[in-house]
Amino acid sequence: MEKVKLTKAQADAIEWALSESTTYKNGPELLLQNHGHSQFTNELFLIRLEPLNSLNTLNLAKALIVGYEVEPEFKVGDWVVHDLNKKPQKIIRKANPASGDCGKFILENEKGVLPAYLRHATPEEIKQEKERRFWKGLGREVNEYKIGDVVSTGSITRPIETIWKEAELSLEGMGMSNYYKLDEIFMVCPVEKRLDVNANE
């Protein structure tokens, strides 16, 4: 039997009841009994356990016996990954129920997706997607540096003078023996946007 999916509020209510409530602590049977007969009248169910009132008794029983999983909660601005499109996107708004997309979130590609088909993007996925978008905005592949780009190591900021094997480079005025790997630098200004040079020359 598979676990029940609960909202975070419902899961928090169960954990509070079984660990901190003097009425239900270590007594899941009593919690189940009161849920079935005292909804909206028991003071605890009106306050601390209110989220359980939206859960039917069968699913509460399954959650207490089999276990449960907490449904991820999404909001506008979250980075998410769709099951069918592995590229991270931001949620830009909730769907308008009048459009027939009730319960869906609208992603940056303007597609409406139900929460069941989404997951939160990992920090690494978000970082990679931001990098991809940054470089795409320059019309380049990720880490496609060019001679003349102004980069920084964090302590030194200079234009790129030479690039070797697309993995190492030297900076102007630092000498050919001083080279840096791509993960040791970051872009400050692409050569195309520098006002002191003409990239077409």
Secondary structure, 3 states (H helix, E strand, C coil): CCCEEECHHHHHHHHHHHHCCCCCCCCHHHHHHHHHHCCCCCHHHHCCCHHHHHCCHHHHHHHHHCCEEECCCCCCCCEEEECCCCCCEEEEEECCHHHCCCCCEEECCCCEECHHHEEECCHHHHHHHHHHHHHHHCCCCCCCCCCCCEEECCCCEEEEEEEECCCEEEECCCCCCCEEEHHHCEEEECHHHCCCCCCCC
